[in-house]
Amino acid sequence: MNARTFALIAAFLAALIYGLNFTIAKDVMPLYVKPYAFIVFRVFGASILFWITSLFIKKESIDTSDYLRIFLAAFFGVGFNMLTFFKGLSYTTPINASVVMVTTPIIVLVLSAIILKEKIVKRRIIGIFIGLAGATYLIAYGNGLHLDNKTIQWGNFLVFVNAFSYSLYLIIVKKLTAKYHPLTFAKWIYLLGFFMVLPFGFSEIKLISWQEMPNIIIYKILFVVIFATFFTYLFNLLAVRKLKPTTVSVFIYLQPFVATVYALMMQSDTLNSHKIIASVLIFSGVYLVSRQPKKLNI
């Protein structure tokens, strides 16, 4: 297995876990844990995991010139990113949130062209819009959701802000992944991120009633911390080392599809022709953006 194939698998696994996370995290909040308190648990737990695993790699020193980049990565990739996402998810529905997130590849494509001077290849543009069409089709015909509620609309907007923040993070972190081992700066990003989110979630932590919390909710909290935070960020960091930010971001198109499959497994949804068509479009878009043409560094 070459490095690029491994990176594509890592990006796919991250998208798979994220797709499950929309529903699992929604089951926890806001009934059992408020959004900001949940973020504190998520960042604190992941920070511990990153610091522990970093002990098993060669120690690297961070150059002074990279301090600002790490701070910005912590802000856009952890602090501001998670605050807007979890607050938005608490207002909207899991499927709505997953579809709003598919705007990320388009944002990354534009930011990459502006900031990284990345050439916009025609095939990538076609792939991005085919994937976007599939995700939009899935929401329009695969689920009977309505967006006329102001609370849901506000939640969708916050998730969109999160998508923009995450897009900036992918751009910012690209140079760090080329210079350091992912765990070297990930531990610092999450440590800084923890202090960013703590003031927002501290008061909400005191409202949690642990005695009344079912065991299944505790397991779901652990899933979000361990898998939907630690492993997904690690997978994305490994992926972005070998792939362009636009390629990594396009895997977000898989999230609505995963959300639908998970609903089918839980017997809370049914399969129809619309969902099959949407799935074909989504996978086609991912293929066009991730495929590496000959004599072209993608």
C-alpha positions in Angstrom: 0.0 0.0 0.0 1.5 3.3 -1.1 1.4 6.5 1.0 -1.4 8.1 -1.1 -3.7 5.1 -0.8 -3.2 5.0 3.0 -4.0 8.7 3.1 -7.2 8.1 1.1 -8.2 5.3 3.5 -7.5 7.6 6.5 -9.8 10.3 5.0 -12.5 7.8 4.3 -12.4 6.4 7.9 -12.6 10.0 9.2 -15.7 10.7 7.1 -17.3 7.4 8.2 -16.9 8.2 11.9 -18.1 11.8 11.3 -21.2 10.5 9.6 -22.1 8.5 12.7 -21.2 11.3 15.0 -24.0 13.6 13.8 -26.6 11.2 15.2 -24.7 10.0 18.2 -23.7 13.4 19.5 -27.3 14.6 18.9 -28.5 11.8 21.2 -26.4 13.3 24.0 -27.3 17.0 23.7 -28.9 19.1 24.8 -31.0 16.7 27.0 -28.1 15.1 29.0 -25.2 17.4 28.3 -25.3 21.0 27.0 -23.3 21.7 23.8 -20.4 23.7 25.4 -20.0 21.3 28.3 -19.8 18.5 25.7 -17.1 20.4 23.8 -15.0 20.7 27.0 -15.2 16.9 27.5 -14.4 16.3 23.9 -11.3 18.6 23.7 -10.0 17.7 27.2 -10.3 13.9 26.5 -8.7 14.2 23.1 -5.9 16.4 24.4 -5.0 13.7 26.9 -5.0 11.1 24.3 -2.8 13.1 21.9 -0.3 13.9 24.7 -0.1 10.2 25.7 0.4 8.9 22.1 3.0 11.6 21.5 5.3 10.0 24.0 5.8 7.1 21.5 7.2 9.3 18.8 10.5 11.1 18.4 10.5 14.4 20.3 10.4 17.4 18.0 10.8 21.1 18.8 8.4 23.6 17.4 10.0 26.5 15.6 9.2 30.0 17.0 8.0 31.0 13.6 5.2 28.4 13.7 3.7 29.5 17.0 1.2 31.7 15.4 0.2 29.1 12.8 -0.4 26.5 15.6 -2.5 29.1 17.6 -4.6 29.8 14.5 -5.0 26.0 13.8 -6.2 25.6 17.4 -8.7 28.4 17.0 -10.1 27.4 13.6 -9.7 23.7 14.0 -10.7 23.2 17.6 -12.0 26.2 19.5 -14.2 28.2 17.2 -14.8 25.2 15.0 -16.3 23.0 17.8 -18.2 25.8 19.5 -20.1 26.6 16.4 -20.6 23.0 15.3 -22.0 21.6 18.6 -24.1 24.7 19.2 -25.5 24.4 15.7 -26.1 20.7 15.9 -28.0 21.2 19.2 -30.5 23.5 17.2 -30.7 21.6 13.9 -31.1 18.0 12.9 -28.2 15.5 12.2 -29.0 15.1 8.6 -29.4 18.9 8.0 -26.0 19.4 9.7 -24.3 16.8 7.6 -25.6 18.3 4.4 -24.6 21.9 5.4 -21.1 20.5 6.0 -20.8 19.5 2.3 -20.1 23.2 1.5 -16.6 22.6 3.0 -15.0 21.4 -0.3 -16.2 24.4 -2.2 -14.9 26.7 0.5 -11.5 24.9 0.6 -11.3 25.0 -3.2 -11.7 28.8 -3.2 -9.4 29.3 -0.2 -6.7 27.0 -1.7 -6.8 29.0 -4.9 -6.5 32.3 -3.0 -4.1 31.3 -0.2 -2.1 28.4 -1.5 -2.3 29.5 -5.2 -3.5 26.0 -5.9 -4.6 25.5 -9.5 -8.3 24.7 -9.9 -8.4 21.7 -12.2 -11.6 21.3 -14.3 -12.0 17.7 -13.2 -12.0 18.8 -9.5 -14.6 21.4 -10.1 -16.9 18.8 -11.8 -16.3 16.3 -9.0 -17.1 18.8 -6.3 -20.4 19.9 -7.9 -21.4 16.3 -8.7 -20.9 15.4 -5.0 -22.7 18.5 -3.9 -25.6 17.6 -6.2 -25.8 14.1 -4.7 -25.8 15.5 -1.1 -28.5 18.1 -2.0 -30.6 15.5 -3.8 -30.4 13.2 -0.7 -31.7 15.9 1.5 -34.4 17.2 -0.9 -35.9 13.8 -1.8 -34.5 11.2 0.6 -35.7 12.7 3.9 -38.9 14.7 4.7 -37.1 17.5 6.6 -38.4 21.0 6.7 -36.2 24.1 7.0 -38.9 26.7 7.9 -38.2 26.7 11.6 -36.0 29.6 12.7 -34.2 27.6 15.3 -33.2 25.0 12.7 -32.1 27.8 10.3 -30.0 29.3 13.0 -28.5 25.9 13.7 -27.8 25.4 10.0 -26.0 28.8 9.8 -23.8 27.9 12.8 -22.8 24.6 11.1 -22.0 26.6 8.0 -19.7 28.9 10.0 -18.1 25.8 11.4 -17.6 24.5 7.8 -15.8 27.8 6.9 -13.7 27.5 10.1 -12.7 23.9 9.4 -11.8 24.9 5.8 -9.4 27.5 7.1 -8.0 24.9 9.4 -7.2 22.5 6.6 -5.4 25.3 4.8 -3.4 26.4 7.8 -2.4 22.9 9.0 -1.1 21.9 5.6 2.3 23.4 6.1 2.6 22.0 9.6 2.0 18.5 8.4 4.8 18.8 5.9 7.2 19.9 8.6 6.3 17.9 11.8 4.8 14.6 12.8 1.1 15.1 13.2 1.2 14.2 16.9 3.9 16.9 17.6 1.6 19.8 16.9 -1.8 18.1 17.4 -1.1 17.9 21.2 -0.5 21.6 21.3 -3.5 22.4 19.1 -5.8 20.6 21.5 -4.2 21.9 24.6 -4.6 25.4 23.4 -8.1 24.5 22.2 -9.0 23.3 25.6 -8.3 26.7 27.2 -10.3 28.4 24.4 -13.5 26.3 25.1 -13.3 26.0 28.9 -14.7 29.4 29.7 -17.8 28.6 27.5 -18.5 25.2 29.0 -17.5 25.5 32.6 -20.9 26.7 33.8 -22.7 24.1 31.8 -20.7 21.3 33.3 -22.2 22.0 36.7 -25.7 21.5 35.3 -25.0 17.8 34.3 -26.9 15.2 36.4 -24.6 12.2 36.2 -26.9 10.1 38.5 -29.7 10.3 36.0 -27.6 9.7 32.9 -28.1 6.2 31.2 -25.0 4.1 30.6 -25.7 4.3 26.8 -25.3 8.0 26.9 -21.9 7.7 28.7 -20.8 5.3 26.0 -21.9 7.7 23.3 -19.9 10.5 25.0 -16.8 8.2 25.0 -17.4 7.5 21.3 -17.4 11.2 20.5 -14.2 11.8 22.5 -12.2 8.8 21.4 -13.4 8.1 17.8 -15.1 11.3 16.6 -12.4 13.6 18.0 -9.0 11.8 18.6 -9.1 9.3 15.7 -10.8 11.6 13.1 -8.4 14.4 13.7 -5.5 12.0 13.6 -6.8 10.4 10.4 -7.3 13.8 8.8 -3.8 15.0 9.7 -2.4 11.8 8.2 -4.5 12.3 5.1 -3.6 16.0 4.6 0.2 15.1 4.7 -0.1 13.3 1.3 -3.2 14.9 -0.2 -4.2 18.4 -1.1 -6.8 20.1 1.3 -9.4 20.0 -1.5 -9.0 16.2 -1.8 -9.4 15.7 2.0 -12.4 18.0 2.2 -14.3 16.3 -0.5 -14.8 13.2 1.7 -17.3 15.3 3.7 -19.7 14.4 0.9 -19.8 10.9 2.3 -21.3 12.1 5.6 -24.9 12.4 4.5 -24.6 9.0 2.9 -23.2 7.4 6.1 -25.9 9.1 8.1 -28.5 7.5 5.9 -26.9 4.0 6.2 -26.7 4.4 9.9 -30.4 5.3 10.1 -31.2 2.1 8.1 -29.2 0.0 10.4 -31.1 1.5 13.3 -34.3 0.8 11.4 -35.3 4.5 11.7 -35.3 5.0 7.9 -36.0 3.2 4.7 -34.1 2.8 1.4 -35.5 4.2 -1.8 -34.4 5.0 -5.3 -33.7 8.6 -4.4 -31.1 7.6 -1.8 -29.5 5.1 -4.3 -29.1 7.9 -6.9 -27.7 10.3 -4.4 -25.2 7.7 -3.2 -24.0 7.1 -6.8 -23.5 10.9 -7.3 -21.6 11.3 -4.0 -19.2 8.5 -4.7 -18.7 9.7 -8.2 -17.8 13.2 -6.9 -15.3 11.7 -4.4 -13.7 9.6 -7.2 -13.3 12.5 -9.6 -11.6 14.7 -6.9 -9.4 12.0 -5.4 -8.3 10.3 -8.6 -4.7 11.1 -9.4 -4.1 11.7 -13.1 -0.8 10.8 -14.7 2.1 13.3 -14.4 0.1 15.5 -12.1 0.8 16.0 -8.4 -2.5 15.7 -6.6 
